[in-house]
Amino acid sequence: MESIPVEKLMERTENRYEAVMVAAIRARQINRRKEEELSEESGGREKATVRALRELLEGKIDFKYEKREKRK
């Protein structure tokens, strides 16, 4: 199993929490669409979370947050 370097994730996001949230959302999208692609590098099927983290590292995921009004 391949490890994803946290330091490189931090280059793409503001903090670890943001990286986890973005990757989790993408992993859910992958699972919902049942995208099954073989990973040439790993020699088998990648899990959705690994694929999402890899896409985040490669800059394939664009994300931005909407500002919400604070509750009174």
N, C-alpha and C positions, 0 to 999 in steps of 0.2 A: 504494500500500500504506500502510496506516495504522500509525503507530508507537504503541506502548503506553508511557506514561510510567512509568518505573521508580519515581519518587518516589511515585506513587499506589499502586503495588503494595506499596511498603514500609509504607503505612498499613494494609494488610490482613494483612501477614505480619510475622514477626520480622526476617527478613533475605532477601536475594536468593535464597539457596540454597533456602529454604523455598518461596518463590514459584515458583521453577523446578520444584521437585519436585511441588508441588500441581498446577500447570498441566500438567505432563507426564503425570501420572496421569489427569487429566481428559481430556486430548487422546487418550490411548490408549482411554479409555472411549468417546469420541465416534467414533473410528475403528472400534472393534470393533462398535459398534451401527450403523455406517454411517448416522449421522444426517446427512441432507442437507437443510439449510434455506437458503433464500436470504436473504442479508443485505440488507435494504432500504437501509441506509446506504451500503454499498459497491457496491451494484448488481450483485452477483454472489455466488458461493458463497464463504464464508469457509473458510479452512483450519482444521483442528482446533486447531492451536496458538493461532491468533488468537482463535478462539471461546472456548477455555479461559481465556486471559488476560483476555478481556473479561468472562467470567462471574466470574472472581476479583475483578476490579475492581468489578463491580456487586454483589458480596456474595452471589451465587447459590451459591457453593461453601462448604460447611461442612466443616471439617477439624479433626482433633485427633490427637495422637500418643499411642500407647500406650507406657508406660514399660517398657523391657526391662531385665532383670537383666544386670549386667555379667558378662562371661566371666571365668573364673578362670584 
